[in-house]
Amino acid sequence: MKEFYITFRSITYAQKGQAALQRAGIRCQLRRTPRVLEEKGCGYCLTISQWDSMKAVEALREGNVLFQRCYLRGPEGNWEEQML
């Protein structure tokens, strides 16, 4: 199964994102961003099911939660940036 990653610049925005997704009924996990995806120092991400990706991005935008980028990680460990 593929995982969807939404990256944030800080823990504060990741926590706001987590709260917004929980309000929308989307299960997520708050994690450190994998080093291969980090930009400009410290970063955090939320991981969710790929099936909830569009709903999650919509919930973040509606909640005015700033995020950086979105990635899909395949079962082989490869990363693909998603333009949503």
Secondary structure per residue as TSV (DSSP state, phi and psi in degrees):
chain	resnum	aa	ss	phi	psi
A	1	M	-	360.0	145.3
A	2	K	-	-90.1	146.3
A	3	E	E	-110.0	145.7
A	4	F	E	-107.6	129.1
A	5	Y	E	-115.4	131.9
A	6	I	E	-117.1	119.8
A	7	T	E	-97.1	149.6
A	8	F	E	-131.7	156.4
A	9	R	S	-78.5	-28.1
A	10	S	S	-142.2	163.6
A	11	I	H	-63.0	-33.9
A	12	T	H	-61.9	-47.5
A	13	Y	H	-68.7	-35.4
A	14	A	H	-64.0	-40.0
A	15	Q	H	-66.7	-39.8
A	16	K	H	-63.2	-40.2
A	17	G	H	-64.1	-42.4
A	18	Q	H	-59.7	-44.7
A	19	A	H	-63.6	-41.9
A	20	A	H	-63.5	-40.9
A	21	L	H	-69.8	-38.3
A	22	Q	H	-63.0	-40.8
A	23	R	H	-62.2	-31.3
A	24	A	T	-85.2	0.4
A	25	G	T	79.8	23.0
A	26	I	-	-104.9	124.8
A	27	R	-	-77.4	136.1
A	28	C	-	-149.6	163.6
A	29	Q	E	-124.1	134.7
A	30	L	E	-89.9	127.1
A	31	R	E	-142.0	164.6
A	32	R	E	-69.8	143.2
A	33	T	-	-69.1	133.4
A	34	P	-	-56.2	140.8
A	35	R	G	-53.5	-34.9
A	36	V	G	-63.7	-21.7
A	37	L	G	-103.9	-9.6
A	38	E	-	-66.5	140.2
A	39	E	-	-129.2	131.4
A	40	K	S	56.8	55.0
A	41	G	S	86.1	-140.9
A	42	C	-	-67.5	139.6
A	43	G	-	-150.9	152.5
A	44	Y	E	-132.0	158.6
A	45	C	E	-143.2	162.9
A	46	L	E	-113.5	135.0
A	47	T	E	-109.7	137.9
A	48	I	E	-141.9	171.3
A	49	S	E	-68.5	143.3
A	50	Q	G	-61.2	-24.8
A	51	W	G	-72.3	-19.8
A	52	D	G	-98.3	5.5
A	53	S	H	-60.2	-48.7
A	54	M	H	-66.1	-42.3
A	55	K	H	-63.4	-38.0
A	56	A	H	-66.7	-46.4
A	57	V	H	-62.4	-40.6
A	58	E	H	-62.6	-42.6
A	59	A	H	-64.3	-38.5
A	60	L	H	-66.7	-43.4
A	61	R	H	-65.1	-42.0
A	62	E	H	-64.5	-32.8
A	63	G	T	-87.4	4.8
A	64	N	T	54.6	41.2
A	65	V	-	-97.5	118.0
A	66	L	-	-76.9	129.3
A	67	F	-	-128.7	164.0
A	68	Q	-	-92.7	-70.1
A	69	R	-	-140.1	166.1
A	70	C	E	-124.5	138.1
A	71	Y	E	-134.4	148.8
A	72	L	E	-112.4	128.1
A	73	R	E	-108.2	120.6
A	74	G	-	-79.5	170.4
A	75	P	T	-63.0	-22.7
A	76	E	T	-86.3	-2.1
A	77	G	S	92.0	5.1
A	78	N	-	-79.6	148.6
A	79	W	E	-108.6	137.3
A	80	E	E	-134.9	117.4
A	81	E	E	-68.9	138.7
A	82	Q	E	-108.9	131.1
A	83	M	-	-100.6	102.6
A	84	L	-	-116.0	360.0
